[in-house]
Amino acid sequence: MLINSKKFQSLKLEIQEALRNSRCEELKSLKIVQRDSSDPIDLSALKNSDKKIFGEKILKLYFFQIFHLRRLILDLSPKSFLEEGSWAPRSIFYEFQPEFLMGVRKIYQGLFTNAPALFQEGLRDLGIESLEKNIIQHFKKADQNPIYFLASDLNHSALSILSTLIRTRTIPPKDSVALGICLGLLYQSLSRIDEPLDIAKAFRAATNANSKLSNL
């Protein structure tokens, strides 16, 4: 993980430009601002309809970074989203290896576009074939139905994955740690939404899922 204010400012400008040029209308208008004393948005106090919209916007931001960038801002925590809807993340970011991101992309695209061969290829690329059942169980029917994001589900999946890794003596790629931190912060936000979110819809909107996977 990197915490470097000068590099972070450059990265914010890079991601802001990428969002502005994206095909996802909800992300085009998202502003990345300086973290200050402004009050974060109270996700749990939003109207149910607004919760769903905001929650799926956060999901789109996550998938957009995964599919379009190499250097990702990891802070998707509740305190990083402000009342006016802007994003004020802490300066925590990470540059992923291209091979790792490509494997992760294949896994997600395999899951959410009903492409099991691509899903299997992503697992092989990352050397985590032993986690196939764990990953499928975690997402369950998320490719078909909106789901609730519960911190307890993430904790259960993390323990299950750790158990499988130990039992099969599998060593995941080192970039998995940074991705895990990003997912943990993402779940902190989405668990406060307390509304079912359409993860497959958010995935398609943020990634143009029917297009070919881009090389980094």
N, C-alpha and C positions, 0 to 999 in steps of 0.2 A: 504494500500500500504506500502511496505517496502523499505527503502533506507538504506542498511547496506552493506558497502563495503566488509567486510570479508565474510558474508553469500553470497553476490553476486558473489564473485570469486568462491566459492564452487559450486554455482548454474550454473555458466557458464561452469565449467568443467563437471558437470552432464549432461547438455544439449548438450555440444559438443560431449560427448560420445554417447548419445542417437542418435544424428544426424548421427554420424559415423556408427552406427549399424542399421540405418534405411534401409528400402527397396526402398526408394525414391532416385534415383541416383543424382538428382539435389541438394538434401540436404546433401548427404554424404560428399561432398567437401566443404560445407559452413563452413568457419572459423569464430569463435567468437573471436574478438580481443579487446584489450584495447582501450578505447576511448581516442584519443589524438588530435593533431592538424591536422591530415590528412584530406584532402578535401573529403566531402561527394560526392557521385555520383549525377550528375544532371540528374534526371530521365526524365525530359521533353526534354533533348537534345539528348537522345538516338535515334538510328534508330528505325523505327516502328517495325521491326522484333525483335530487341533487347528489345524494350519496353515490348512487349508481353511476351517474355521469362522471363525477370526480374520480371515483375508484377506477373506472375503466380508462380514464385519462392517464392515471398513474401507471396502469398496466401498459398502456400504449407507449409511454415514455420509457419504461423498462425494455420492452421488446425493440423499440426503435434504436436504443443504444446498442443492444446486443447484435442487431442485424446490420447496422450501418456505421458503426464506429469500432475503433480498436482501443482507444483510451476512453474509459467510462467513468462518469461520476457515480460513486457508489451510494451516496446519501439520498435515499428515497424515504427517509423517516418522516413521521408526522410533523415534526418541528421544522422541516425544510419547506413546507408549503404554507404560503401566507394567505391572509384574509382575502386579498384581491385576486387570488388565484395564481400568483407568480411562484416561481421556484427559487428558493434561497438555500442551496445545499452548502454543507460544510466542505472544506477543501480536502476531501478524501477521494482520491481517484486512483485508477490502476490501468496500466497498459497490458492488455492480454496478448498472449502469443497467437498469431494467426491460426495455427493448427488447432488450438484449443477452441477458439471462437467458431471455427468452421464445424468442429464436431458438435458443439452445443447447438448451433443453428440447425444442423441436420436432425438432431434429436427433437427439437421443438417443431420443425417443419414436418418431420415424420409423424409426430403425435397429432398435430392440428390440421394436417391435410390428408390424413388417412393414407400414409405412405410408409408401411411397416419396413420395407427394405431400406429406406432412407434412415429411419429410426435406428435400425440395426447397424447400419454403416457408421452412424454417429457414435454409437456405443463402442464399436471396434476402433474407430479413430482415437478415442480417448482411453482405450484400454479398460473400459468399465463394463464389459459384457455381463459381469456378474450382478450388476445393479438393474438389469432389465425389469424384473418383477417389482422391485422397489419403486422404480420411476413410474411404471404403469399404474401401480396401486395408488401412488400419491395423486396422480392426475385423475384417476378413476374415469368418470364420464365427462370430464371438463371439455372434451372436444365436441360434446353434443348438448350439454346443458350448463346454464349458469351455476356457479358454485360459491359457497361461503368460504372466505379465507380466515381460518382460525389458527391462532398461534399454537394451539395444542396439536393440530394436524401437522404443522411444520416440525414441531419438537418430536412427535412420534415418528415421522418420516426420517428425521435426522438420526435418531437412535437406531432405527431399523437399517438405514444405510451403513452406519458405523458398524453395526453387528455383522452385516454381510461382508464389509470390507475386511474385518478381522478374520471372519471364518474362511474367506476365500483367499486371504493374504494378497488382496488387491491394493495397489498403491495408486491413488488417483493423481491426476496432474496437479502440480503445485498451484496453478491458477484457480483451482477449485476453491481455495480458501477465500480469495477475493470475491468470487461469484457467490459463495455462501454468505459472506457479509452483506453483499448487495441484496440478496434474497431475504435475509433476516430483517433488514431495514424496510424492505418492500412490504413484508408481512406485517410489520408493526403498523404501517399505515392502513393496509387493507383490512386488517382485523378490526379496526375501529369503525369501518364502514358499516359492518353488520347488515349487509345486503348481498344477495347473490349477484355475482359479476360474471359477465360473459367473456371468459378468458380467450376463447377461440375467436370471437368477434374482434376483440382488442388486438389479438395477434395478427389477424388478417389486415386490419386497418393500418397497423404500424409497419408491417413488413412487406406488403404486396405479395402475399404468400404464394401466389401462383407463378411468380417470376422465378427465374433461376437463382440459385445461391451465388452471391457475388464473391469474388476472390478479394483478399485483403492485400 
